[in-house]
Amino acid sequence: MPHAIDLHPIQGDLLRVLLFQPQARYTDLNPKRVPTDQFTFHLKRLVELGYVTKQSDGLYSLTATGKEFANRFDTDAPKLAIERQAKLGVSVGCVREVDGVTQYLVQQRLKQPFFGYYGFVTGKVRWGEKVLETAARELEEETGLQADLTLVGVKHKMDYTADGNMLEDKFFFSVRGEHARGTLRETFDGGKNAWLTRHDIEKLPKIFHGMREGMDMLHSPALVFDEATYKVEEY
């Protein structure tokens, strides 16, 4: 579903024109014949924002930043809107063996949303960041540990309220961590960390939906894709 953006309609119309042609004259940028003073003001604003540039021949075109921004528009929407997309993140499940028993590094989330829920270390993939770079960064930032990391699967997780309204739509790159090293940070700003067995995890009061499938994914011999919808009671 698209969502509205805080951009003046005149600026949006101008960007739409340049989205469908490599360059345009000043007069061609204003098909709705907006008064010149208003139109010039908004054109200059887009230049200031770095979305539009005036070339040496007097023609206007989108900058690289402008192309990326305008390409997110839902061009079929009646009003200026950006097409809403699922978020991308990593889920890092570290595994170790202690006296022949498998333990998982589990994190209790102590911030909203899903305050108090238990799951693996997660985090957003930053612009220009590789998946395993994200996994390593989030693991070290939130636990103080480093580990040998391997991509084991992709999880598409969609959370809904009981009456069917979507809360979150996320893709997680599931990453297995082995041979963890360093000193575990048991608490951090936003959560707590602990090594737990599967039996211990199953007894926790609040487990993220998909946690059980996530543990299974860590042990799969082949890359796994899992897609599921969940009804969430607490958010």
C-alpha angles and dihedrals in degrees: 000000000000121000129208120256131213097250127119113254091236090056090047093051090049092052091048090057092053092043090069100042134041095233140354142193120250093254093049091056091065108056092153090057096233111187109280097241093052094044093048091050092055094043090053089049092056089049090051090050090053095243098111132034132195111226127218090257090057095253122127127228141166119269119226088264091049092050092052092047097045092044088067092063120114094229092189094057116105090228130038107280141152118234107249114230138189117270122247123224145148130245112203117199112185116198132194139168120233117181089338094308122116116234129189128207103240129188128205110213112227100182136066135311107042093011111194097015122134126226144118127304108282137179145161122272106241124223109280094006124130117233097246090045088057091047093050093046095048093045093052095041095051103032107019089235136121124204145171103268131207130177108236104168153331124254123198105198123185119184122198136181118246090263093053105262113141115242103175138003113193141163114208124195101217112220127188118215122203136176092025113200136187132049115308115240100221094192133026138163100294105015156009130251131210141159109243137172121238089254090055091048093051089058096053114116097229120030123171114252108259094029093119092049088046092057090049090050091057090063099043115120091215135048109274132209116197126180122182144153124221137192109227122209096186127034 
